[in-house]
Amino acid sequence: MINEKANRLQDSYNLIVDVHKYVDDLIIEAKNSSTKGFSTKQLCHIVHSVFGGKSYDIAFSYILNKRGLSRFSDSRF
């Protein structure tokens, strides 16, 4: 029972770390591309399409915290 809970916690932690790394990589790619980049919502949708589940919320919160925002304002990267 305890091992199952520990495994679920580890899985959720791994998801958070993976999503944060993926968001960072997407932002770098967006800044290096010749297009106009991605909006916050677009980045979150891309992350959700790759990771599914709660990844949209994780990415959204991470982007807000990364930019030092306490509320949503859609911006481009």
C-alpha positions as CSV (number, residue, x, y, z in Angstrom):
1,M,0.0,0.0,0.0
2,I,2.7,2.5,0.9
3,N,4.8,1.5,-2.1
4,E,1.8,2.2,-4.4
5,K,1.4,5.6,-2.9
6,A,5.1,6.3,-3.2
7,N,5.1,5.2,-6.8
8,R,2.2,7.5,-7.6
9,L,3.9,10.4,-5.9
10,Q,7.1,9.6,-7.9
11,D,5.1,9.4,-11.2
12,S,3.4,12.8,-10.5
13,Y,6.8,14.3,-9.6
14,N,8.3,13.0,-12.8
15,L,5.4,14.4,-14.8
16,I,6.0,17.9,-13.3
17,V,9.7,17.8,-14.0
18,D,9.1,16.5,-17.5
19,V,6.5,19.2,-18.2
20,H,8.7,22.0,-16.9
21,K,11.7,20.8,-19.0
22,Y,9.4,20.5,-22.1
23,V,8.0,24.0,-21.6
24,D,11.5,25.4,-21.3
25,D,12.5,23.7,-24.5
26,L,9.4,24.9,-26.3
27,I,10.1,28.5,-25.2
28,I,13.7,28.2,-26.5
29,E,12.5,26.9,-29.8
30,A,9.8,29.6,-30.1
31,K,12.4,32.3,-29.5
32,N,14.8,30.8,-32.1
33,S,12.2,30.3,-34.8
34,S,11.3,32.7,-37.5
35,T,7.6,32.6,-36.7
36,K,5.9,34.9,-34.2
37,G,6.3,32.3,-31.5
38,F,3.7,30.7,-29.4
39,S,1.1,32.1,-27.0
40,T,0.8,30.8,-23.5
41,K,-2.3,29.0,-24.3
42,Q,-0.7,27.4,-27.4
43,L,2.2,26.2,-25.3
44,C,-0.1,24.7,-22.8
45,H,-2.1,22.9,-25.5
46,I,1.0,21.5,-27.1
47,V,2.1,20.2,-23.7
48,H,-1.3,18.7,-23.1
49,S,-1.3,16.9,-26.4
50,V,2.1,15.3,-25.5
51,F,1.6,14.5,-21.8
52,G,-2.2,14.5,-21.4
53,G,-3.9,14.6,-18.0
54,K,-3.1,17.5,-15.7
55,S,-0.1,18.6,-17.8
56,Y,-2.0,21.7,-19.1
57,D,-2.5,23.0,-15.6
58,I,1.1,22.2,-14.7
59,A,2.4,24.0,-17.7
60,F,0.1,27.0,-17.2
61,S,1.1,27.4,-13.6
62,Y,4.8,27.0,-14.5
63,I,4.6,29.7,-17.2
64,L,2.9,32.1,-14.8
65,N,5.5,31.5,-12.1
66,K,8.4,31.7,-14.6
67,R,7.2,35.1,-15.7
68,G,6.5,36.3,-12.2
69,L,2.8,36.7,-12.8
70,S,0.0,36.1,-10.3
71,R,-2.7,36.1,-12.8
72,F,-3.1,35.2,-16.5
73,S,-2.0,37.5,-19.3
74,D,-1.6,35.9,-22.6
75,S,1.8,36.7,-24.1
76,R,3.9,35.3,-26.9
77,F,7.3,33.6,-26.6
